[in-house]
Amino acid sequence: MLATLVAAPPLASAAPTTAAAPATATAPPAVVRPAPAAADTATDAARYAAAERTHPEAADFTGGGRIVIAGSTTALILIVILLVVLL
């Protein structure tokens, strides 16, 4: 592993041996989506209100957001510490 780390900078700075082919195709235009109109928002609100009337127990849902945030934050911190220790 140490040999890989020592050899990586010279390999990364070496010039390519073959010329890359020029890109002839152009990228397709980006799709631009308009912001939702007020009518769409009203329709969504009406649909959610109807769903809440048919399932009143859904109002008690709290979700597990705290666990997900805490777990992913802990994993990110551990990865950073591991990288600092290894490098």
Distance bins in CASP14 RR format, pairs under 12 A and 6 or more apart:
PFRMAT RR
TARGET T0000
AUTHOR 0000-0000-0000
RMODE 2
METHOD distances of the structure
MODEL  1
1 7 0 0 0 0 0 1 0 0 0 0 0
1 8 0 0 0 0 0 1 0 0 0 0 0
1 86 0 0 0 0 1 0 0 0 0 0 0
1 87 0 0 0 0 0 1 0 0 0 0 0
2 8 0 0 0 0 0 1 0 0 0 0 0
2 86 0 0 0 0 0 1 0 0 0 0 0
3 10 0 0 0 0 0 1 0 0 0 0 0
3 11 0 0 0 0 0 1 0 0 0 0 0
4 10 0 0 0 0 0 1 0 0 0 0 0
4 11 0 0 0 0 1 0 0 0 0 0 0
4 12 0 0 0 0 0 1 0 0 0 0 0
5 11 0 0 0 0 0 1 0 0 0 0 0
5 12 0 0 0 0 0 1 0 0 0 0 0
5 86 0 0 0 0 1 0 0 0 0 0 0
5 87 0 0 0 0 1 0 0 0 0 0 0
7 13 0 0 0 0 0 1 0 0 0 0 0
7 14 0 0 0 0 0 1 0 0 0 0 0
8 14 0 0 0 0 0 1 0 0 0 0 0
8 87 0 0 0 0 0 1 0 0 0 0 0
33 40 0 0 0 0 0 1 0 0 0 0 0
34 40 0 0 0 0 1 0 0 0 0 0 0
35 41 0 0 0 0 1 0 0 0 0 0 0
36 42 0 0 0 0 0 1 0 0 0 0 0
36 43 0 0 0 0 1 0 0 0 0 0 0
36 44 1 0 0 1 0 0 0 0 0 0 0
36 45 0 0 0 0 0 1 0 0 0 0 0
37 43 0 0 0 0 1 0 0 0 0 0 0
37 44 0 0 0 0 0 1 0 0 0 0 0
38 44 0 0 0 0 0 1 0 0 0 0 0
38 45 0 0 0 0 0 1 0 0 0 0 0
39 45 0 0 0 0 0 1 0 0 0 0 0
39 46 0 0 0 0 0 1 0 0 0 0 0
40 46 0 0 0 0 0 1 0 0 0 0 0
40 47 0 0 0 0 0 1 0 0 0 0 0
41 47 0 0 0 0 0 1 0 0 0 0 0
41 48 0 0 0 0 0 1 0 0 0 0 0
42 48 0 0 0 0 0 1 0 0 0 0 0
42 49 0 0 0 0 0 1 0 0 0 0 0
43 49 0 0 0 0 0 1 0 0 0 0 0
43 50 0 0 0 0 0 1 0 0 0 0 0
44 50 0 0 0 0 0 1 0 0 0 0 0
44 51 0 0 0 0 0 1 0 0 0 0 0
45 51 0 0 0 0 0 1 0 0 0 0 0
45 52 0 0 0 0 0 1 0 0 0 0 0
46 52 0 0 0 0 0 1 0 0 0 0 0
46 53 0 0 0 0 0 1 0 0 0 0 0
47 53 0 0 0 0 0 1 0 0 0 0 0
47 54 0 0 0 0 0 1 0 0 0 0 0
48 54 0 0 0 0 0 1 0 0 0 0 0
48 55 0 0 0 0 0 1 0 0 0 0 0
48 58 0 0 0 0 1 0 0 0 0 0 0
48 59 0 0 0 0 0 1 0 0 0 0 0
49 55 0 0 0 0 0 1 0 0 0 0 0
49 56 0 0 0 0 0 1 0 0 0 0 0
49 58 0 0 0 0 0 1 0 0 0 0 0
49 59 0 0 0 0 0 1 0 0 0 0 0
50 58 0 0 0 0 0 1 0 0 0 0 0
51 57 0 0 0 0 0 1 0 0 0 0 0
51 58 1 0 0 1 0 0 0 0 0 0 0
51 59 0 0 0 0 0 1 0 0 0 0 0
51 61 0 0 0 0 0 1 0 0 0 0 0
52 58 1 0 0 1 0 0 0 0 0 0 0
52 59 1 0 0 1 0 0 0 0 0 0 0
52 60 0 0 0 0 0 1 0 0 0 0 0
52 61 0 0 0 0 0 1 0 0 0 0 0
53 59 0 0 0 0 0 1 0 0 0 0 0
55 61 0 0 0 0 1 0 0 0 0 0 0
63 69 0 0 0 0 0 1 0 0 0 0 0
64 70 0 0 0 0 1 0 0 0 0 0 0
64 71 0 0 0 0 0 1 0 0 0 0 0
65 71 0 0 0 0 1 0 0 0 0 0 0
65 72 0 0 0 0 0 1 0 0 0 0 0
65 73 0 0 0 0 0 1 0 0 0 0 0
66 72 0 0 0 0 0 1 0 0 0 0 0
66 73 0 0 0 0 0 1 0 0 0 0 0
67 73 0 0 0 0 0 1 0 0 0 0 0
67 74 0 0 0 0 0 1 0 0 0 0 0
68 74 0 0 0 0 0 1 0 0 0 0 0
68 75 0 0 0 0 0 1 0 0 0 0 0
69 75 0 0 0 0 0 1 0 0 0 0 0
69 76 0 0 0 0 0 1 0 0 0 0 0
70 76 0 0 0 0 0 1 0 0 0 0 0
70 77 0 0 0 0 0 1 0 0 0 0 0
71 77 0 0 0 0 1 0 0 0 0 0 0
71 78 0 0 0 0 1 0 0 0 0 0 0
71 79 0 0 0 0 0 1 0 0 0 0 0
72 78 0 0 0 0 0 1 0 0 0 0 0
72 79 0 0 0 0 0 1 0 0 0 0 0
73 79 0 0 0 0 0 1 0 0 0 0 0
73 80 0 0 0 0 0 1 0 0 0 0 0
74 80 0 0 0 0 0 1 0 0 0 0 0
74 81 0 0 0 0 0 1 0 0 0 0 0
75 81 0 0 0 0 0 1 0 0 0 0 0
75 82 0 0 0 0 0 1 0 0 0 0 0
76 82 0 0 0 0 0 1 0 0 0 0 0
76 83 0 0 0 0 0 1 0 0 0 0 0
77 83 0 0 0 0 0 1 0 0 0 0 0
77 84 0 0 0 0 0 1 0 0 0 0 0
78 84 0 0 0 0 0 1 0 0 0 0 0
78 85 0 0 0 0 0 1 0 0 0 0 0
79 85 0 0 0 0 0 1 0 0 0 0 0
79 86 0 0 0 0 0 1 0 0 0 0 0
80 86 0 0 0 0 0 1 0 0 0 0 0
80 87 0 0 0 0 0 1 0 0 0 0 0
81 87 0 0 0 0 0 1 0 0 0 0 0
END
